[in-house]
Amino acid sequence: MTKLTLVADGDRQIVVTRSFAAPPEAVWRAHTEPSLIRRWLLGPDGWSMPVCLCDARPGGAFRYEWVNAQGAGFCIAGVFVELVPFTKIVHVERMYLPEATPENHVETRFEPAGAGTRMTVTMTLPDAQTRAAMLASGMAEGMEASYARFETTVGRDALEKSSDYSVETVAPQSTAAVKIAASFAELPAAERAARTALATALPALGFGTVGETYTLCRMLESGKMHYEPGVIVDRSFPAAGDVVASQLPGGRVVTHRLVGPFDQLPQAWPALFAWCDERGLEREGWFWQVYGPTASDPAEQVTMLYALLA
């Protein structure tokens, strides 16, 4: 497939195009789901993304932070303006070096191209001087390094995936959570109370931007369940009442992307566990679900399921 092309258009725009072998849905997801973003959007080798927060909905915020082995770092933060699933993303962003750059208005389109995708990114800068500085930064090389990594990671997985399940390696993620030990009958009320506590505590703790919500689970010997409703955050913090700093586990996991209403979850988990058992994959015990942006149609709701392997 063709590599990246970058051209200056008019006085203030930059237009980037690139083709991928993966279908539009896979390329779209790689731009909107944090677990995928942090696998490929790393620029040249040697950089990592310790903070990846992405609330992919109109008005939702995002923040990506990168560091290298020498301790140098920078971040990009912004807000989503418009999202058309698998077709278009519009957002505004600033880069912090640490000083903030001028605002960049970005429209990204995903179009089917045979069995793959043609992506067009149109950036509109405030003036010609800002555009010239961006063009001189080596942006094309950094973008192409990330897109090439997409092809060998997320894009490859999308093409090779032969079932609804896959085995991946994920990094641990910092969270804010309420930890509960409860019976199944007690869980609905405990969930509501925990979400209310989180909604109250996070603004008071100074969290302006948070990531996706989740629920972490583990069966206990008492017959109860460790049940942890929470939200992904970018730092640790002192406990505030029932809300404490926690972490989603890292390591090898089996994942499943569930599309549909939440009432499918009681059937989805046993199916995932059975898939592991059929293949001799020993589960460690922790399993969790990460909720995507709220869909207007419950049939389009996306929930990511993870089961940690021993």
Rosetta blueprint (number, residue, H / E / L):
1 M L
2 T L
3 K L
4 L L
5 T E
6 L E
7 V E
8 A E
9 D E
10 G L
11 D L
12 R L
13 Q E
14 I E
15 V E
16 V E
17 T E
18 R E
19 S E
20 F E
21 A L
22 A L
23 P L
24 P H
25 E H
26 A H
27 V H
28 W H
29 R H
30 A H
31 H H
32 T H
33 E L
34 P H
35 S H
36 L H
37 I H
38 R H
39 R H
40 W H
41 L L
42 L L
43 G L
44 P L
45 D L
46 G L
47 W E
48 S E
49 M E
50 P E
51 V E
52 C E
53 L E
54 C E
55 D L
56 A L
57 R L
58 P L
59 G L
60 G L
61 A E
62 F E
63 R E
64 Y E
65 E E
66 W E
67 V E
68 N E
69 A L
70 Q L
71 G L
72 A L
73 G E
74 F E
75 C E
76 I E
77 A E
78 G E
79 V E
80 F E
81 V E
82 E E
83 L E
84 V E
85 P L
86 F L
87 T L
88 K E
89 I E
90 V E
91 H E
92 V E
93 E E
94 R E
95 M E
96 Y E
97 L L
98 P L
99 E L
100 A E
101 T L
102 P L
103 E L
104 N E
105 H E
106 V E
107 E E
108 T E
109 R E
110 F E
111 E E
112 P E
113 A E
114 G L
115 A L
116 G E
117 T E
118 R E
119 M E
120 T E
121 V E
122 T E
123 M E
124 T E
125 L L
126 P L
127 D L
128 A H
129 Q H
130 T H
131 R H
132 A H
133 A H
134 M H
135 L H
136 A L
137 S L
138 G L
139 M H
140 A H
141 E H
142 G H
143 M H
144 E H
145 A H
146 S H
147 Y H
148 A H
149 R H
150 F H
151 E H
152 T H
153 T L
154 V H
155 G H
156 R H
157 D H
158 A H
159 L H
160 E H
161 K L
162 S L
163 S L
164 D L
165 Y E
166 S E
167 V E
168 E E
169 T E
170 V E
171 A L
172 P L
173 Q E
174 S E
175 T E
176 A E
177 A E
178 V L
179 K L
180 I E
181 A E
182 A E
183 S L
184 F H
185 A H
186 E H
187 L H
188 P H
189 A H
190 A H
191 E H
192 R H
193 A H
194 A H
195 R H
196 T H
197 A H
198 L H
199 A H
200 T H
201 A H
202 L H
203 P H
204 A H
205 L L
206 G L
207 F L
208 G L
209 T L
210 V L
211 G L
212 E L
213 T E
214 Y E
215 T E
216 L E
217 C E
218 R E
219 M E
220 L L
221 E L
222 S L
223 G L
224 K L
225 M E
226 H E
227 Y E
228 E E
229 P E
230 G E
231 V E
232 I E
233 V L
234 D L
235 R L
236 S L
237 F L
238 P L
239 A L
240 A E
241 G L
242 D L
243 V E
244 V E
245 A E
246 S E
247 Q E
248 L E
249 P L
250 G L
251 G E
252 R E
253 V E
254 V E
255 T E
256 H E
257 R E
258 L E
259 V E
260 G L
261 P L
262 F H
263 D H
264 Q H
265 L H
266 P H
267 Q H
268 A H
269 W H
270 P H
271 A H
272 L H
273 F H
274 A H
275 W H
276 C H
277 D H
278 E H
279 R L
280 G L
281 L L
282 E L
283 R E
284 E E
285 G E
286 W E
287 F E
288 W E
289 Q E
290 V E
291 Y E
292 G L
293 P L
294 T L
295 A L
296 S L
297 D L
298 P H
299 A H
300 E H
301 Q L
302 V E
303 T E
304 M E
305 L E
306 Y E
307 A E
308 L E
309 L E
310 A L
